[in-house]
Amino acid sequence: RPQLSRHPYCLNFISLGDHVFFFSSSNPNPSPHIQETRNAESFLCLPHIVVFKMADAGMGFGGGFGGVQTDMQQQMPQQTLPTILCCLCGVPVVANPSNMCANCLSSQVDITEGIPKSLFLTWCRNCERYLIPPKTWVTAALESRELLNICLKRVKGLNKVKLVDAAFVWTEPHSRRVKVKITIQKEVFNGAILQQSFVVEYVVQYQMCLNCQRTNSDVTWKACVQIRQRADHKRTFLYLEQLMLKHNAHVNTINIKELNTGLDLYYSHRSHALKAVDFLNNVVPLRYKASEHLVSHDASSNTFNYKYSFMAEIAPVCRNDLVVLPPKVQAHFGGMGPVVICTKISNVLQFVDPNTLQVATLNSTLYWKSPFRSVAQDKHGTEFMVIDVEPSHITYGKFMLAEVTLARLRDMATSDQQYIVRTHIGNLLQPGDTVLAYDLTTFQIAEGDLNGHKHNLEFPDVVIIKKTFEKKHKRRIWKLKRLDMEEEEAEQKRKKKGEAELKQVEMERFLNDLEEDKEMRHAINLYKNEEALAQGPPSEIDENEDNVRMDELLDELEEFAIGGEGAEGAEGVEGGVPEVREEEMGESEEMMDGEHVIHGAPY
């Protein structure tokens, strides 16, 4: 019968259907009695009744009821689910909504129906990437999580079931087969959940990705940038190559061809070519012309397939060149020159008058309105010995105006002829130094090189270019990286005798310029030459303070950590390739309006 109790905590943990036991003072039997609240709407405990909620079979009721638990387990009735016979095979099973055993249920119901068991994987053998349709290629190793993700995405119908597990089944690596064991669950027959496992086999098919197709084919390029310079040396392109390596301007190219007149850069997209032209326009004074060629046309869909070409011409004026300014440019510069030296080239050209120390900059827009070429290059220079230096204390930046007494180095033993000239590098010279200068007394200047001036134009006898240093050894502790370029055909090479020797001479001159110019080295990356360092520490080369130091060199793996540095801009120049600085970028924007800037001391 129902027992009532008003125990204060009784209703906090007893609910309908719970089993309880209690001690009652009215019961003559001191052993606890088991009562059920299953059929009672409420259960209250009388004051003379102490009620305890029963715990699990493996747990006691506290420290004081360990002995009561065994008696209660013996007296508590066990609740079991009814047993029925399978409707198909007659095996006794626990009652379930399907009324079938597990074997019969698996044989009658296939939850993997509609899921393909054989599929294909597309793999590129060149770059070892897998295709995720429609056109995404992803790198994934065998039995990796990335490859498992690609395989599961190819299986249709997994969204209708619950994916429990997926794992690779080992196959021979060269069998072109990939197997994945998949375990799924699905609800069948009014709440019965069935779990099944099956194996999906993938056949690996070979297909070349679009990037590899463009790389291995000569007709798949979309845009081409043709870089040309009308000069008889390659130092411009050697330095431009190093700038492209530092700033990663070559990453989108599918092929690079080295020609006798310049470089050809091939791209798979027109936007990549425009980006390359923009990079070139920021580091060299150039002009370019764009053209397009219709390859195919689909009249039904009204689509056109074009190939784009960009012809970029670099100004033929290079660093340390002797230039005669045209009358129009000279008038823009307020009568400067006209015989000047080009001291620096970036997206603007900088000239200095060695007689007055006037400095002027000219942007590419003004240059191409009145183009001119150089009269002489530094390879035409002659070595002179400095006899005396008289500085004038007129300076501009790193330049100082001075009068220098020179004597031709090769004639000092046979002649006492001396020349008194003005120079812009008076702060660098001391008596006894050697300099490289243009000996205009032996020059024959053509009429076309005068750029519109008359033959009665007066030239100084000697124009100093730079200070030179004597090399004590040829071993270099540094090296440069090169682009992977395709050279001209062998038939064309055979026609040009001595081309290989000429390229070696140009490369050696370029390396010497890097050793002598610290600003130019800051624009590129120099790497340690482990073979040279293994021979021992380098000795002093000469007294030049701009020699290459060990702290300027990079390990070959350090280039991955200096991406931010490469984006800051190039510094230095060699052979017509410029350095880019923030102040110069501001000057170039100012001069785009057709104005010019002149700096320098009065006459």
GINORMO-V678070 format. One record per residue. RES is the residue in three letters. PHI is phi as a letter, one per 40 degrees, with the letter a starting at -180 (NA if undefined). Layout:
BEGIN
res:RES phi:PHI
res:RES phi:PHI
END
This chain:
BEGIN
res:ARG phi:NA
res:PRO phi:c
res:GLN phi:b
res:LEU phi:b
res:SER phi:a
res:ARG phi:b
res:HIS phi:c
res:PRO phi:c
res:TYR phi:b
res:CYS phi:c
res:LEU phi:c
res:ASN phi:c
res:PHE phi:b
res:ILE phi:b
res:SER phi:b
res:LEU phi:c
res:GLY phi:g
res:ASP phi:c
res:HIS phi:c
res:VAL phi:b
res:PHE phi:b
res:PHE phi:a
res:PHE phi:b
res:SER phi:b
res:SER phi:c
res:SER phi:c
res:ASN phi:c
res:PRO phi:c
res:ASN phi:c
res:PRO phi:c
res:SER phi:c
res:PRO phi:c
res:HIS phi:b
res:ILE phi:c
res:GLN phi:b
res:GLU phi:b
res:THR phi:b
res:ARG phi:c
res:ASN phi:b
res:ALA phi:b
res:GLU phi:c
res:SER phi:a
res:PHE phi:b
res:LEU phi:b
res:CYS phi:b
res:LEU phi:c
res:PRO phi:c
res:HIS phi:c
res:ILE phi:b
res:VAL phi:b
res:VAL phi:b
res:PHE phi:b
res:LYS phi:c
res:MET phi:c
res:ALA phi:c
res:ASP phi:c
res:ALA phi:c
res:GLY phi:c
res:MET phi:b
res:GLY phi:c
res:PHE phi:b
res:GLY phi:h
res:GLY phi:c
res:GLY phi:c
res:PHE phi:b
res:GLY phi:c
res:GLY phi:c
res:VAL phi:c
res:GLN phi:c
res:THR phi:c
res:ASP phi:c
res:MET phi:c
res:GLN phi:c
res:GLN phi:c
res:GLN phi:c
res:MET phi:c
res:PRO phi:c
res:GLN phi:c
res:GLN phi:c
res:THR phi:b
res:LEU phi:c
res:PRO phi:c
res:THR phi:b
res:ILE phi:b
res:LEU phi:c
res:CYS phi:d
res:CYS phi:c
res:LEU phi:b
res:CYS phi:b
res:GLY phi:g
res:VAL phi:c
res:PRO phi:c
res:VAL phi:b
res:VAL phi:c
res:ALA phi:d
res:ASN phi:a
res:PRO phi:c
res:SER phi:c
res:ASN phi:f
res:MET phi:b
res:CYS phi:c
res:ALA phi:c
res:ASN phi:c
res:CYS phi:c
res:LEU phi:c
res:SER phi:c
res:SER phi:c
res:GLN phi:c
res:VAL phi:b
res:ASP phi:b
res:ILE phi:c
res:THR phi:c
res:GLU phi:c
res:GLY phi:g
res:ILE phi:c
res:PRO phi:c
res:LYS phi:b
res:SER phi:b
res:LEU phi:b
res:PHE phi:b
res:LEU phi:b
res:THR phi:c
res:TRP phi:b
res:CYS phi:c
res:ARG phi:c
res:ASN phi:c
res:CYS phi:b
res:GLU phi:f
res:ARG phi:b
res:TYR phi:b
res:LEU phi:c
res:ILE phi:b
res:PRO phi:d
res:PRO phi:c
res:LYS phi:a
res:THR phi:b
res:TRP phi:b
res:VAL phi:b
res:THR phi:c
res:ALA phi:a
res:ALA phi:c
res:LEU phi:c
res:GLU phi:f
res:SER phi:b
res:ARG phi:c
res:GLU phi:c
res:LEU phi:c
res:LEU phi:c
res:ASN phi:c
res:ILE phi:c
res:CYS phi:c
res:LEU phi:c
res:LYS phi:c
res:ARG phi:c
res:VAL phi:c
res:LYS phi:c
res:GLY phi:h
res:LEU phi:c
res:ASN phi:c
res:LYS phi:c
res:VAL phi:b
res:LYS phi:c
res:LEU phi:c
res:VAL phi:c
res:ASP phi:a
res:ALA phi:a
res:ALA phi:a
res:PHE phi:c
res:VAL phi:b
res:TRP phi:c
res:THR phi:b
res:GLU phi:c
res:PRO phi:d
res:HIS phi:c
res:SER phi:c
res:ARG phi:f
res:ARG phi:b
res:VAL phi:b
res:LYS phi:b
res:VAL phi:b
res:LYS phi:c
res:ILE phi:b
res:THR phi:b
res:ILE phi:b
res:GLN phi:b
res:LYS phi:a
res:GLU phi:c
res:VAL phi:b
res:PHE phi:f
res:ASN phi:f
res:GLY phi:h
res:ALA phi:c
res:ILE phi:b
res:LEU phi:b
res:GLN phi:b
res:GLN phi:b
res:SER phi:b
res:PHE phi:a
res:VAL phi:b
res:VAL phi:b
res:GLU phi:b
res:TYR phi:b
res:VAL phi:b
res:VAL phi:c
res:GLN phi:b
res:TYR phi:c
res:GLN phi:a
res:MET phi:c
res:CYS phi:c
res:LEU phi:c
res:ASN phi:c
res:CYS phi:c
res:GLN phi:c
res:ARG phi:c
res:THR phi:c
res:ASN phi:c
res:SER phi:b
res:ASP phi:c
res:VAL phi:b
res:THR phi:b
res:TRP phi:c
res:LYS phi:b
res:ALA phi:a
res:CYS phi:b
res:VAL phi:b
res:GLN phi:b
res:ILE phi:b
res:ARG phi:b
res:GLN phi:a
res:ARG phi:c
res:ALA phi:b
res:ASP phi:c
res:HIS phi:a
res:LYS phi:b
res:ARG phi:c
res:THR phi:d
res:PHE phi:c
res:LEU phi:c
res:TYR phi:c
res:LEU phi:c
res:GLU phi:c
res:GLN phi:c
res:LEU phi:c
res:MET phi:c
res:LEU phi:c
res:LYS phi:c
res:HIS phi:c
res:ASN phi:f
res:ALA phi:c
res:HIS phi:b
res:VAL phi:c
res:ASN phi:c
res:THR phi:c
res:ILE phi:b
res:ASN phi:a
res:ILE phi:b
res:LYS phi:b
res:GLU phi:c
res:LEU phi:b
res:ASN phi:c
res:THR phi:b
res:GLY phi:i
res:LEU phi:b
res:ASP phi:b
res:LEU phi:b
res:TYR phi:b
res:TYR phi:b
res:SER phi:c
res:HIS phi:b
res:ARG phi:c
res:SER phi:c
res:HIS phi:c
res:ALA phi:c
res:LEU phi:c
res:LYS phi:c
res:ALA phi:c
res:VAL phi:c
res:ASP phi:c
res:PHE phi:c
res:LEU phi:c
res:ASN phi:c
res:ASN phi:c
res:VAL phi:b
res:VAL phi:a
res:PRO phi:c
res:LEU phi:a
res:ARG phi:b
res:TYR phi:b
res:LYS phi:b
res:ALA phi:b
res:SER phi:a
res:GLU phi:b
res:HIS phi:b
res:LEU phi:c
res:VAL phi:c
res:SER phi:a
res:HIS phi:a
res:ASP phi:b
res:ALA phi:c
res:SER phi:c
res:SER phi:b
res:ASN phi:f
res:THR phi:b
res:PHE phi:b
res:ASN phi:b
res:TYR phi:b
res:LYS phi:b
res:TYR phi:b
res:SER phi:b
res:PHE phi:b
res:MET phi:c
res:ALA phi:b
res:GLU phi:b
res:ILE phi:c
res:ALA phi:d
res:PRO phi:c
res:VAL phi:c
res:CYS phi:b
res:ARG phi:c
res:ASN phi:g
res:ASP phi:c
res:LEU phi:c
res:VAL phi:b
res:VAL phi:b
res:LEU phi:c
res:PRO phi:c
res:PRO phi:d
res:LYS phi:c
res:VAL phi:c
res:GLN phi:c
res:ALA phi:c
res:HIS phi:c
res:PHE phi:c
res:GLY phi:g
res:GLY phi:g
res:MET phi:c
res:GLY phi:g
res:PRO phi:c
res:VAL phi:c
res:VAL phi:b
res:ILE phi:b
res:CYS phi:c
res:THR phi:b
res:LYS phi:a
res:ILE phi:b
res:SER phi:b
res:ASN phi:c
res:VAL phi:b
res:LEU phi:b
res:GLN phi:b
res:PHE phi:b
res:VAL phi:b
res:ASP phi:c
res:PRO phi:c
res:ASN phi:c
res:THR phi:b
res:LEU phi:g
res:GLN phi:c
res:VAL phi:b
res:ALA phi:b
res:THR phi:b
res:LEU phi:b
res:ASN phi:c
res:SER phi:c
res:THR phi:c
res:LEU phi:c
res:TYR phi:c
res:TRP phi:c
res:LYS phi:c
res:SER phi:b
res:PRO phi:c
res:PHE phi:a
res:ARG phi:b
res:SER phi:c
res:VAL phi:c
res:ALA phi:a
res:GLN phi:b
res:ASP phi:c
res:LYS phi:c
res:HIS phi:c
res:GLY phi:c
res:THR phi:b
res:GLU phi:c
res:PHE phi:b
res:MET phi:b
res:VAL phi:c
res:ILE phi:c
res:ASP phi:a
res:VAL phi:b
res:GLU phi:b
res:PRO phi:c
res:SER phi:b
res:HIS phi:g
res:ILE phi:c
res:THR phi:b
res:TYR phi:a
res:GLY phi:g
res:LYS phi:c
res:PHE phi:c
res:MET phi:a
res:LEU phi:c
res:ALA phi:a
res:GLU phi:b
res:VAL phi:b
res:THR phi:c
res:LEU phi:b
res:ALA phi:a
res:ARG phi:c
res:LEU phi:c
res:ARG phi:c
res:ASP phi:b
res:MET phi:c
res:ALA phi:c
res:THR phi:b
res:SER phi:a
res:ASP phi:b
res:GLN phi:c
res:GLN phi:b
res:TYR phi:b
res:ILE phi:b
res:VAL phi:b
res:ARG phi:c
res:THR phi:a
res:HIS phi:c
res:ILE phi:b
res:GLY phi:c
res:ASN phi:c
res:LEU phi:c
res:LEU phi:b
res:GLN phi:b
res:PRO phi:d
res:GLY phi:h
res:ASP phi:c
res:THR phi:b
res:VAL phi:b
res:LEU phi:b
res:ALA phi:a
res:TYR phi:c
res:ASP phi:c
res:LEU phi:c
res:THR phi:c
res:THR phi:b
res:PHE phi:c
res:GLN phi:b
res:ILE phi:c
res:ALA phi:c
res:GLU phi:c
res:GLY phi:c
res:ASP phi:c
res:LEU phi:c
res:ASN phi:f
res:GLY phi:g
res:HIS phi:c
res:LYS phi:c
res:HIS phi:c
res:ASN phi:c
res:LEU phi:c
res:GLU phi:c
res:PHE phi:b
res:PRO phi:c
res:ASP phi:c
res:VAL phi:b
res:VAL phi:b
res:ILE phi:c
res:ILE phi:c
res:LYS phi:a
res:LYS phi:c
res:THR phi:b
res:PHE phi:b
res:GLU phi:c
res:LYS phi:c
res:LYS phi:c
res:HIS phi:a
res:LYS phi:b
res:ARG phi:c
res:ARG phi:b
res:ILE phi:c
res:TRP phi:b
res:LYS phi:a
res:LEU phi:b
res:LYS phi:c
res:ARG phi:b
res:LEU phi:c
res:ASP phi:c
res:MET phi:b
res:GLU phi:c
res:GLU phi:c
res:GLU phi:c
res:GLU phi:c
res:ALA phi:c
res:GLU phi:c
res:GLN phi:c
res:LYS phi:c
res:ARG phi:c
res:LYS phi:c
res:LYS phi:b
res:LYS phi:c
res:GLY phi:g
res:GLU phi:c
res:ALA phi:c
res:GLU phi:c
res:LEU phi:c
res:LYS phi:c
res:GLN phi:c
res:VAL phi:c
res:GLU phi:c
res:MET phi:c
res:GLU phi:c
res:ARG phi:c
res:PHE phi:c
res:LEU phi:c
res:ASN phi:c
res:ASP phi:c
res:LEU phi:c
res:GLU phi:c
res:GLU phi:c
res:ASP phi:b
res:LYS phi:c
res:GLU phi:c
res:MET phi:c
res:ARG phi:c
res:HIS phi:c
res:ALA phi:c
res:ILE phi:b
res:ASN phi:b
res:LEU phi:b
res:TYR phi:b
res:LYS phi:c
res:ASN phi:c
res:GLU phi:c
res:GLU phi:c
res:ALA phi:c
res:LEU phi:c
res:ALA phi:c
res:GLN phi:c
res:GLY phi:h
res:PRO phi:c
res:PRO phi:c
res:SER phi:c
res:GLU phi:c
res:ILE phi:c
res:ASP phi:a
res:GLU phi:c
res:ASN phi:c
res:GLU phi:c
res:ASP phi:c
res:ASN phi:c
res:VAL phi:c
res:ARG phi:b
res:MET phi:c
res:ASP phi:c
res:GLU phi:c
res:LEU phi:c
res:LEU phi:b
res:ASP phi:c
res:GLU phi:c
res:LEU phi:c
res:GLU phi:c
res:GLU phi:c
res:PHE phi:c
res:ALA phi:b
res:ILE phi:b
res:GLY phi:c
res:GLY phi:c
res:GLU phi:c
res:GLY phi:c
res:ALA phi:c
res:GLU phi:c
res:GLY phi:h
res:ALA phi:c
res:GLU phi:b
res:GLY phi:g
res:VAL phi:a
res:GLU phi:a
res:GLY phi:f
res:GLY phi:g
res:VAL phi:b
res:PRO phi:c
res:GLU phi:b
res:VAL phi:b
res:ARG phi:b
res:GLU phi:c
res:GLU phi:c
res:GLU phi:c
res:MET phi:c
res:GLY phi:c
res:GLU phi:c
res:SER phi:c
res:GLU phi:c
res:GLU phi:c
res:MET phi:c
res:MET phi:c
res:ASP phi:c
res:GLY phi:g
res:GLU phi:c
res:HIS phi:b
res:VAL phi:b
res:ILE phi:b
res:HIS phi:b
res:GLY phi:i
res:ALA phi:c
res:PRO phi:c
res:TYR phi:c
END
